[in-house]
């Protein structure tokens, strides 16, 4: 799933001042400067995701949005600031030119206790002499991880897992098929191969975030920076890799339903190919007569996953299948390009002839058709569209 940024909300007041845990010693002038640097960042962070005077400018060239993970951490329901930041610890791990600052975003839970939204460790490093700037801690946290290059993918591999050359080779073939299908050169990807989502979030700086524990596997693609995070204990992640290629072709234009739908149609999801997911969706719809496709058109809405099926992803994949079966590769790509100009989900659906009045019967008819084995956009190359399955 691609990362969503929370921009500045002018209706909200400035971020509250940073509070200090009693254990933090602010008697040293160097530490006070670090605390001031962190406070300055937190109070200006949401003004611009692509520049901040407290943050190392090199990070913006590397990641474009280096602190995208941190947007909105203070906010609860309705955008209200419920989780003000508290500096828990300030340590200098290995040199005077580097510091780690552990910050909790927490607030009262209404019952006399505290609700912790997140705990994040900020990294500050010295650039020019005497000038400390914040940096994304990703490279620091993975500085000792082995690196492997397979095709256009640079793997940075957790020491907790054994690198699978077989999976990496399978993924190289899948990427070659995607490149041919989209008529683009192989996309360069830096792939962080983690054991699970907990490790995946830790290398990005989080000591605690609820997302770390939602599932045993998962991933995230910062396609704009050529960076893919896998928490699936594997060197192959066709769904997320597909996002890298769709971004290369369509940029940010694809609406969420098609962004996830196309990645699912070509690359499956949750280590399952689209054909298996499609069959599972058909069983689910058959077992729930009151199911309405129109209720599951928002991929990132809470409650849209049922029985381990991400329903909007699969509905989006069915739309892609519908477009491909009607007009082949050209029809699917034309549908996606046109969808990038639509302003709402029903305008997108209208491109395939679907309306609020006919979506239920039309989608049921499409789902009832038997899936053609090994058929789909990448079938000729033996990859994707219900064919590709990650190895172990």
Order of alpha helices (4+ residues) and beta strands (2+ residues): beta-alpha-alpha-beta-beta-beta-beta-alpha-beta-beta-alpha-beta-alpha-beta-beta-beta-alpha-alpha-alpha-beta-beta-alpha-alpha-alpha
